């Protein structure tokens, strides 16, 4: 996700944090929240964010 958006996107237990280079941060509890945050903060297409998140989840053991 970070490569797609240029933002620091970090998973945590049940959430993601999204941070810009300027220090703006958002906490996201759902994939929809994540897609909205990355789309708003980086101008990335929301569908691309969802697709990338689902691809990453399927590549993760237990995902």
PyMOL Python script that loads the backbone (N, CA, C, O; Angstrom):
from pymol import cmd

cmd.read_pdbstr("""\
ATOM      1  N   UNK A   1       0.818  -1.179   0.000  1.00  0.00           N
ATOM      2  CA  UNK A   1       0.000   0.000   0.000  1.00  0.00           C
ATOM      3  C   UNK A   1       0.869   1.252   0.000  1.00  0.00           C
ATOM      4  O   UNK A   1       0.553   2.233  -0.673  1.00  0.00           O
ATOM      5  N   UNK A   2       1.955   1.217   0.749  1.00  0.00           N
ATOM      6  CA  UNK A   2       2.844   2.388   0.803  1.00  0.00           C
ATOM      7  C   UNK A   2       3.433   2.700  -0.567  1.00  0.00           C
ATOM      8  O   UNK A   2       3.567   3.868  -0.933  1.00  0.00           O
ATOM      9  N   UNK A   3       3.787   1.665  -1.326  1.00  0.00           N
ATOM     10  CA  UNK A   3       4.352   1.874  -2.663  1.00  0.00           C
ATOM     11  C   UNK A   3       3.314   2.481  -3.596  1.00  0.00           C
ATOM     12  O   UNK A   3       3.657   3.301  -4.448  1.00  0.00           O
ATOM     13  N   UNK A   4       2.071   2.099  -3.455  1.00  0.00           N
ATOM     14  CA  UNK A   4       0.995   2.620  -4.289  1.00  0.00           C
ATOM     15  C   UNK A   4       0.724   4.089  -4.002  1.00  0.00           C
ATOM     16  O   UNK A   4       0.476   4.870  -4.920  1.00  0.00           O
ATOM     17  N   UNK A   5       0.772   4.464  -2.729  1.00  0.00           N
ATOM     18  CA  UNK A   5       0.304   5.788  -2.329  1.00  0.00           C
ATOM     19  C   UNK A   5       1.390   6.780  -1.950  1.00  0.00           C
ATOM     20  O   UNK A   5       1.163   7.989  -1.992  1.00  0.00           O
ATOM     21  N   UNK A   6       2.572   6.286  -1.578  1.00  0.00           N
ATOM     22  CA  UNK A   6       3.594   7.185  -1.061  1.00  0.00           C
ATOM     23  C   UNK A   6       3.369   7.554   0.393  1.00  0.00           C
ATOM     24  O   UNK A   6       4.095   8.380   0.946  1.00  0.00           O
ATOM     25  N   UNK A   7       2.369   6.950   1.013  1.00  0.00           N
ATOM     26  CA  UNK A   7       2.061   7.192   2.424  1.00  0.00           C
ATOM     27  C   UNK A   7       2.629   6.047   3.259  1.00  0.00           C
ATOM     28  O   UNK A   7       2.885   4.959   2.742  1.00  0.00           O
ATOM     29  N   UNK A   8       2.820   6.297   4.539  1.00  0.00           N
ATOM     30  CA  UNK A   8       3.233   5.236   5.456  1.00  0.00           C
ATOM     31  C   UNK A   8       1.959   4.550   5.942  1.00  0.00           C
ATOM     32  O   UNK A   8       1.220   5.103   6.757  1.00  0.00           O
ATOM     33  N   UNK A   9       1.709   3.341   5.437  1.00  0.00           N
ATOM     34  CA  UNK A   9       0.529   2.575   5.828  1.00  0.00           C
ATOM     35  C   UNK A   9       1.022   1.386   6.636  1.00  0.00           C
ATOM     36  O   UNK A   9       1.778   0.549   6.143  1.00  0.00           O
ATOM     37  N   UNK A  10       0.577   1.330   7.891  1.00  0.00           N
ATOM     38  CA  UNK A  10       1.056   0.275   8.784  1.00  0.00           C
ATOM     39  C   UNK A  10      -0.124  -0.475   9.391  1.00  0.00           C
ATOM     40  O   UNK A  10      -1.057   0.136   9.912  1.00  0.00           O
ATOM     41  N   UNK A  11      -0.076  -1.805   9.318  1.00  0.00           N
ATOM     42  CA  UNK A  11      -1.129  -2.577   9.973  1.00  0.00           C
ATOM     43  C   UNK A  11      -0.835  -2.712  11.461  1.00  0.00           C
ATOM     44  O   UNK A  11       0.318  -2.769  11.886  1.00  0.00           O
ATOM     45  N   UNK A  12      -1.896  -2.761  12.225  1.00  0.00           N
ATOM     46  CA  UNK A  12      -1.806  -3.044  13.656  1.00  0.00           C
ATOM     47  C   UNK A  12      -2.958  -4.001  13.964  1.00  0.00           C
ATOM     48  O   UNK A  12      -3.710  -4.366  13.061  1.00  0.00           O
ATOM     49  N   UNK A  13      -3.101  -4.393  15.171  1.00  0.00           N
ATOM     50  CA  UNK A  13      -4.132  -5.353  15.541  1.00  0.00           C
ATOM     51  C   UNK A  13      -5.524  -4.771  15.283  1.00  0.00           C
ATOM     52  O   UNK A  13      -6.028  -3.969  16.069  1.00  0.00           O
ATOM     53  N   UNK A  14      -6.134  -5.184  14.175  1.00  0.00           N
ATOM     54  CA  UNK A  14      -7.489  -4.756  13.859  1.00  0.00           C
ATOM     55  C   UNK A  14      -7.631  -3.394  13.215  1.00  0.00           C
ATOM     56  O   UNK A  14      -8.752  -2.955  12.961  1.00  0.00           O
ATOM     57  N   UNK A  15      -6.521  -2.706  12.940  1.00  0.00           N
ATOM     58  CA  UNK A  15      -6.580  -1.373  12.335  1.00  0.00           C
ATOM     59  C   UNK A  15      -5.400  -1.181  11.385  1.00  0.00           C
ATOM     60  O   UNK A  15      -4.498  -2.016  11.312  1.00  0.00           O
ATOM     61  N   UNK A  16      -5.426  -0.074  10.667  1.00  0.00           N
ATOM     62  CA  UNK A  16      -4.273   0.421   9.913  1.00  0.00           C
ATOM     63  C   UNK A  16      -4.064   1.862  10.322  1.00  0.00           C
ATOM     64  O   UNK A  16      -5.022   2.574  10.625  1.00  0.00           O
ATOM     65  N   UNK A  17      -2.817   2.292  10.331  1.00  0.00           N
ATOM     66  CA  UNK A  17      -2.536   3.715  10.468  1.00  0.00           C
ATOM     67  C   UNK A  17      -1.984   4.194   9.135  1.00  0.00           C
ATOM     68  O   UNK A  17      -1.213   3.497   8.475  1.00  0.00           O
ATOM     69  N   UNK A  18      -2.393   5.392   8.756  1.00  0.00           N
ATOM     70  CA  UNK A  18      -1.962   5.995   7.500  1.00  0.00           C
ATOM     71  C   UNK A  18      -1.363   7.345   7.850  1.00  0.00           C
ATOM     72  O   UNK A  18      -2.013   8.167   8.495  1.00  0.00           O
ATOM     73  N   UNK A  19      -0.120   7.580   7.426  1.00  0.00           N
ATOM     74  CA  UNK A  19       0.553   8.839   7.742  1.00  0.00           C
ATOM     75  C   UNK A  19       1.196   9.417   6.489  1.00  0.00           C
ATOM     76  O   UNK A  19       1.762   8.693   5.670  1.00  0.00           O
ATOM     77  N   UNK A  20       1.097  10.725   6.358  1.00  0.00           N
ATOM     78  CA  UNK A  20       1.743  11.416   5.246  1.00  0.00           C
ATOM     79  C   UNK A  20       3.120  11.890   5.678  1.00  0.00           C
ATOM     80  O   UNK A  20       3.464  11.838   6.858  1.00  0.00           O
ATOM     81  N   UNK A  21       3.898  12.351   4.720  1.00  0.00           N
ATOM     82  CA  UNK A  21       5.242  12.854   5.013  1.00  0.00           C
ATOM     83  C   UNK A  21       5.182  14.115   5.874  1.00  0.00           C
ATOM     84  O   UNK A  21       6.155  14.445   6.553  1.00  0.00           O
ATOM     85  N   UNK A  22       4.058  14.817   5.854  1.00  0.00           N
ATOM     86  CA  UNK A  22       3.920  16.039   6.645  1.00  0.00           C
ATOM     87  C   UNK A  22       3.442  15.766   8.067  1.00  0.00           C
ATOM     88  O   UNK A  22       3.339  16.685   8.878  1.00  0.00           O
ATOM     89  N   UNK A  23       3.147  14.487   8.371  1.00  0.00           N
ATOM     90  CA  UNK A  23       2.732  14.136   9.725  1.00  0.00           C
ATOM     91  C   UNK A  23       1.238  13.960   9.914  1.00  0.00           C
ATOM     92  O   UNK A  23       0.787  13.590  10.998  1.00  0.00           O
ATOM     93  N   UNK A  24       0.472  14.220   8.872  1.00  0.00           N
ATOM     94  CA  UNK A  24      -0.972  13.993   8.973  1.00  0.00           C
ATOM     95  C   UNK A  24      -1.213  12.498   9.146  1.00  0.00           C
ATOM     96  O   UNK A  24      -0.610  11.689   8.440  1.00  0.00           O
ATOM     97  N   UNK A  25      -2.092  12.122  10.082  1.00  0.00           N
ATOM     98  CA  UNK A  25      -2.335  10.700  10.359  1.00  0.00           C
ATOM     99  C   UNK A  25      -3.823  10.408  10.454  1.00  0.00           C
ATOM    100  O   UNK A  25      -4.628  11.243  10.864  1.00  0.00           O
ATOM    101  N   UNK A  26      -4.153   9.178  10.055  1.00  0.00           N
ATOM    102  CA  UNK A  26      -5.518   8.677  10.242  1.00  0.00           C
ATOM    103  C   UNK A  26      -5.438   7.236  10.702  1.00  0.00           C
ATOM    104  O   UNK A  26      -4.535   6.497  10.312  1.00  0.00           O
ATOM    105  N   UNK A  27      -6.383   6.846  11.529  1.00  0.00           N
ATOM    106  CA  UNK A  27      -6.517   5.464  11.976  1.00  0.00           C
ATOM    107  C   UNK A  27      -7.743   4.900  11.272  1.00  0.00           C
ATOM    108  O   UNK A  27      -8.810   5.515  11.275  1.00  0.00           O
ATOM    109  N   UNK A  28      -7.584   3.730  10.671  1.00  0.00           N
ATOM    110  CA  UNK A  28      -8.647   3.123   9.870  1.00  0.00           C
ATOM    111  C   UNK A  28      -8.994   1.752  10.430  1.00  0.00           C
ATOM    112  O   UNK A  28      -8.117   0.914  10.636  1.00  0.00           O
ATOM    113  N   UNK A  29     -10.279   1.532  10.674  1.00  0.00           N
ATOM    114  CA  UNK A  29     -10.727   0.267  11.253  1.00  0.00           C
ATOM    115  C   UNK A  29     -11.237  -0.714  10.206  1.00  0.00           C
ATOM    116  O   UNK A  29     -11.335  -1.910  10.483  1.00  0.00           O
ATOM    117  N   UNK A  30     -11.563  -0.233   9.009  1.00  0.00           N
ATOM    118  CA  UNK A  30     -12.087  -1.106   7.961  1.00  0.00           C
ATOM    119  C   UNK A  30     -11.338  -0.842   6.654  1.00  0.00           C
ATOM    120  O   UNK A  30     -10.648   0.167   6.511  1.00  0.00           O
ATOM    121  N   UNK A  31     -11.485  -1.760   5.714  1.00  0.00           N
ATOM    122  CA  UNK A  31     -10.880  -1.560   4.391  1.00  0.00           C
ATOM    123  C   UNK A  31     -11.494  -0.320   3.732  1.00  0.00           C
ATOM    124  O   UNK A  31     -10.808   0.414   3.020  1.00  0.00           O
ATOM    125  N   UNK A  32     -12.767  -0.094   3.969  1.00  0.00           N
ATOM    126  CA  UNK A  32     -13.420   1.093   3.414  1.00  0.00           C
ATOM    127  C   UNK A  32     -12.803   2.363   3.976  1.00  0.00           C
ATOM    128  O   UNK A  32     -12.553   3.311   3.232  1.00  0.00           O
ATOM    129  N   UNK A  33     -12.551   2.394   5.296  1.00  0.00           N
ATOM    130  CA  UNK A  33     -11.878   3.542   5.917  1.00  0.00           C
ATOM    131  C   UNK A  33     -10.487   3.738   5.320  1.00  0.00           C
ATOM    132  O   UNK A  33     -10.075   4.862   5.032  1.00  0.00           O
ATOM    133  N   UNK A  34      -9.769   2.630   5.140  1.00  0.00           N
ATOM    134  CA  UNK A  34      -8.425   2.672   4.572  1.00  0.00           C
ATOM    135  C   UNK A  34      -8.472   3.240   3.155  1.00  0.00           C
ATOM    136  O   UNK A  34      -7.671   4.105   2.802  1.00  0.00           O
ATOM    137  N   UNK A  35      -9.410   2.751   2.349  1.00  0.00           N
ATOM    138  CA  UNK A  35      -9.536   3.229   0.974  1.00  0.00           C
ATOM    139  C   UNK A  35      -9.859   4.719   0.946  1.00  0.00           C
ATOM    140  O   UNK A  35      -9.296   5.456   0.137  1.00  0.00           O
ATOM    141  N   UNK A  36     -10.755   5.170   1.818  1.00  0.00           N
ATOM    142  CA  UNK A  36     -11.100   6.592   1.884  1.00  0.00           C
ATOM    143  C   UNK A  36      -9.885   7.431   2.282  1.00  0.00           C
ATOM    144  O   UNK A  36      -9.617   8.466   1.672  1.00  0.00           O
ATOM    145  N   UNK A  37      -9.159   6.988   3.297  1.00  0.00           N
ATOM    146  CA  UNK A  37      -8.010   7.752   3.795  1.00  0.00           C
ATOM    147  C   UNK A  37      -6.919   7.879   2.732  1.00  0.00           C
ATOM    148  O   UNK A  37      -6.422   8.975   2.473  1.00  0.00           O
ATOM    149  N   UNK A  38      -6.555   6.761   2.122  1.00  0.00           N
ATOM    150  CA  UNK A  38      -5.488   6.790   1.114  1.00  0.00           C
ATOM    151  C   UNK A  38      -5.933   7.599  -0.099  1.00  0.00           C
ATOM    152  O   UNK A  38      -5.148   8.363  -0.660  1.00  0.00           O
ATOM    153  N   UNK A  39      -7.174   7.435  -0.500  1.00  0.00           N
ATOM    154  CA  UNK A  39      -7.697   8.180  -1.637  1.00  0.00           C
ATOM    155  C   UNK A  39      -7.660   9.688  -1.367  1.00  0.00           C
ATOM    156  O   UNK A  39      -7.221  10.465  -2.215  1.00  0.00           O
ATOM    157  N   UNK A  40      -8.117  10.087  -0.199  1.00  0.00           N
ATOM    158  CA  UNK A  40      -8.140  11.506   0.163  1.00  0.00           C
ATOM    159  C   UNK A  40      -6.739  12.078   0.364  1.00  0.00           C
ATOM    160  O   UNK A  40      -6.445  13.184  -0.089  1.00  0.00           O
ATOM    161  N   UNK A  41      -5.885  11.329   1.038  1.00  0.00           N
ATOM    162  CA  UNK A  41      -4.565  11.857   1.400  1.00  0.00           C
ATOM    163  C   UNK A  41      -3.561  11.815   0.256  1.00  0.00           C
ATOM    164  O   UNK A  41      -2.650  12.640   0.204  1.00  0.00           O
ATOM    165  N   UNK A  42      -3.718  10.853  -0.672  1.00  0.00           N
ATOM    166  CA  UNK A  42      -2.716  10.700  -1.729  1.00  0.00           C
ATOM    167  C   UNK A  42      -3.292  10.844  -3.132  1.00  0.00           C
ATOM    168  O   UNK A  42      -2.546  10.844  -4.111  1.00  0.00           O
ATOM    169  N   UNK A  43      -4.611  10.966  -3.239  1.00  0.00           N
ATOM    170  CA  UNK A  43      -5.218  11.097  -4.545  1.00  0.00           C
ATOM    171  C   UNK A  43      -5.214   9.815  -5.356  1.00  0.00           C
ATOM    172  O   UNK A  43      -5.319   9.848  -6.582  1.00  0.00           O
ATOM    173  N   UNK A  44      -5.091   8.678  -4.669  1.00  0.00           N
ATOM    174  CA  UNK A  44      -5.087   7.373  -5.334  1.00  0.00           C
ATOM    175  C   UNK A  44      -6.539   6.913  -5.501  1.00  0.00           C
ATOM    176  O   UNK A  44      -7.370   7.104  -4.613  1.00  0.00           O
ATOM    177  N   UNK A  45      -6.825   6.306  -6.652  1.00  0.00           N
ATOM    178  CA  UNK A  45      -8.153   5.790  -6.914  1.00  0.00           C
ATOM    179  C   UNK A  45      -8.574   4.803  -5.821  1.00  0.00           C
ATOM    180  O   UNK A  45      -7.824   3.892  -5.471  1.00  0.00           O
ATOM    181  N   UNK A  46      -9.772   4.997  -5.295  1.00  0.00           N
ATOM    182  CA  UNK A  46     -10.279   4.179  -4.188  1.00  0.00           C
ATOM    183  C   UNK A  46     -10.305   2.695  -4.556  1.00  0.00           C
ATOM    184  O   UNK A  46      -9.949   1.852  -3.732  1.00  0.00           O
ATOM    185  N   UNK A  47     -10.717   2.366  -5.772  1.00  0.00           N
ATOM    186  CA  UNK A  47     -10.772   0.970  -6.212  1.00  0.00           C
ATOM    187  C   UNK A  47      -9.384   0.333  -6.227  1.00  0.00           C
ATOM    188  O   UNK A  47      -9.240  -0.846  -5.904  1.00  0.00           O
ATOM    189  N   UNK A  48      -8.367   1.104  -6.597  1.00  0.00           N
ATOM    190  CA  UNK A  48      -6.991   0.589  -6.596  1.00  0.00           C
ATOM    191  C   UNK A  48      -6.539   0.280  -5.175  1.00  0.00           C
ATOM    192  O   UNK A  48      -5.821  -0.693  -4.943  1.00  0.00           O
ATOM    193  N   UNK A  49      -6.960   1.107  -4.232  1.00  0.00           N
ATOM    194  CA  UNK A  49      -6.608   0.875  -2.825  1.00  0.00           C
ATOM    195  C   UNK A  49      -7.246  -0.418  -2.333  1.00  0.00           C
ATOM    196  O   UNK A  49      -6.582  -1.243  -1.705  1.00  0.00           O
ATOM    197  N   UNK A  50      -8.526  -0.595  -2.618  1.00  0.00           N
ATOM    198  CA  UNK A  50      -9.233  -1.811  -2.184  1.00  0.00           C
ATOM    199  C   UNK A  50      -8.585  -3.038  -2.812  1.00  0.00           C
ATOM    200  O   UNK A  50      -8.340  -4.027  -2.122  1.00  0.00           O
ATOM    201  N   UNK A  51      -8.309  -2.987  -4.096  1.00  0.00           N
ATOM    202  CA  UNK A  51      -7.703  -4.123  -4.789  1.00  0.00           C
ATOM    203  C   UNK A  51      -6.334  -4.465  -4.187  1.00  0.00           C
ATOM    204  O   UNK A  51      -6.022  -5.640  -3.992  1.00  0.00           O
ATOM    205  N   UNK A  52      -5.524  -3.452  -3.895  1.00  0.00           N
ATOM    206  CA  UNK A  52      -4.209  -3.672  -3.312  1.00  0.00           C
ATOM    207  C   UNK A  52      -4.324  -4.261  -1.909  1.00  0.00           C
ATOM    208  O   UNK A  52      -3.569  -5.166  -1.553  1.00  0.00           O
ATOM    209  N   UNK A  53      -5.261  -3.755  -1.115  1.00  0.00           N
ATOM    210  CA  UNK A  53      -5.447  -4.275   0.242  1.00  0.00           C
ATOM    211  C   UNK A  53      -5.897  -5.737   0.214  1.00  0.00           C
ATOM    212  O   UNK A  53      -5.415  -6.549   1.004  1.00  0.00           O
ATOM    213  N   UNK A  54      -6.811  -6.072  -0.684  1.00  0.00           N
ATOM    214  CA  UNK A  54      -7.283  -7.456  -0.777  1.00  0.00           C
ATOM    215  C   UNK A  54      -6.192  -8.377  -1.288  1.00  0.00           C
ATOM    216  O   UNK A  54      -6.076  -9.515  -0.833  1.00  0.00           O
ATOM    217  N   UNK A  55      -5.393  -7.898  -2.229  1.00  0.00           N
ATOM    218  CA  UNK A  55      -4.267  -8.706  -2.735  1.00  0.00           C
ATOM    219  C   UNK A  55      -3.261  -8.978  -1.624  1.00  0.00           C
ATOM    220  O   UNK A  55      -2.769 -10.098  -1.483  1.00  0.00           O
ATOM    221  N   UNK A  56      -2.957  -7.947  -0.835  1.00  0.00           N
ATOM    222  CA  UNK A  56      -2.004  -8.124   0.272  1.00  0.00           C
ATOM    223  C   UNK A  56      -2.547  -9.089   1.307  1.00  0.00           C
ATOM    224  O   UNK A  56      -1.802  -9.909   1.843  1.00  0.00           O
ATOM    225  N   UNK A  57      -3.838  -9.000   1.594  1.00  0.00           N
ATOM    226  CA  UNK A  57      -4.437  -9.893   2.585  1.00  0.00           C
ATOM    227  C   UNK A  57      -4.412 -11.341   2.122  1.00  0.00           C
ATOM    228  O   UNK A  57      -4.202 -12.251   2.924  1.00  0.00           O
ATOM    229  N   UNK A  58      -4.627 -11.557   0.818  1.00  0.00           N
ATOM    230  CA  UNK A  58      -4.628 -12.932   0.315  1.00  0.00           C
ATOM    231  C   UNK A  58      -3.235 -13.527   0.271  1.00  0.00           C
ATOM    232  O   UNK A  58      -3.081 -14.748   0.282  1.00  0.00           O
ATOM    233  N   UNK A  59      -2.208 -12.670   0.220  1.00  0.00           N
ATOM    234  CA  UNK A  59      -0.829 -13.141   0.185  1.00  0.00           C
ATOM    235  C   UNK A  59      -0.253 -13.377   1.580  1.00  0.00           C
ATOM    236  O   UNK A  59       0.831 -13.941   1.726  1.00  0.00           O
ATOM    237  N   UNK A  60      -0.981 -12.943   2.595  1.00  0.00           N
ATOM    238  CA  UNK A  60      -0.548 -13.084   3.974  1.00  0.00           C
ATOM    239  C   UNK A  60      -0.995 -14.424   4.539  1.00  0.00           C
ATOM    240  O   UNK A  60      -2.170 -14.773   4.425  1.00  0.00           O
ATOM    241  N   UNK A  61      -0.084 -15.187   5.148  1.00  0.00           N
ATOM    242  CA  UNK A  61      -0.518 -16.455   5.759  1.00  0.00           C
ATOM    243  C   UNK A  61      -1.653 -16.227   6.740  1.00  0.00           C
ATOM    244  O   UNK A  61      -1.565 -15.370   7.620  1.00  0.00           O
ATOM    245  N   UNK A  62      -2.704 -16.988   6.584  1.00  0.00           N
ATOM    246  CA  UNK A  62      -3.869 -16.846   7.442  1.00  0.00           C
ATOM    247  C   UNK A  62      -4.812 -15.771   6.971  1.00  0.00           C
ATOM    248  O   UNK A  62      -5.868 -15.576   7.572  1.00  0.00           O
ATOM    249  N   UNK A  63      -4.453 -15.045   5.881  1.00  0.00           N
ATOM    250  CA  UNK A  63      -5.274 -13.944   5.378  1.00  0.00           C
ATOM    251  C   UNK A  63      -6.282 -14.417   4.468  1.00  0.00           C
ATOM    252  O   UNK A  63      -7.065 -13.623   3.947  1.00  0.00           O
TER     253      UNK A  63
END
""", "prot")
cmd.dss("prot")
cmd.show_as("cartoon", "prot")
cmd.util.cbc("prot")
cmd.orient("prot")
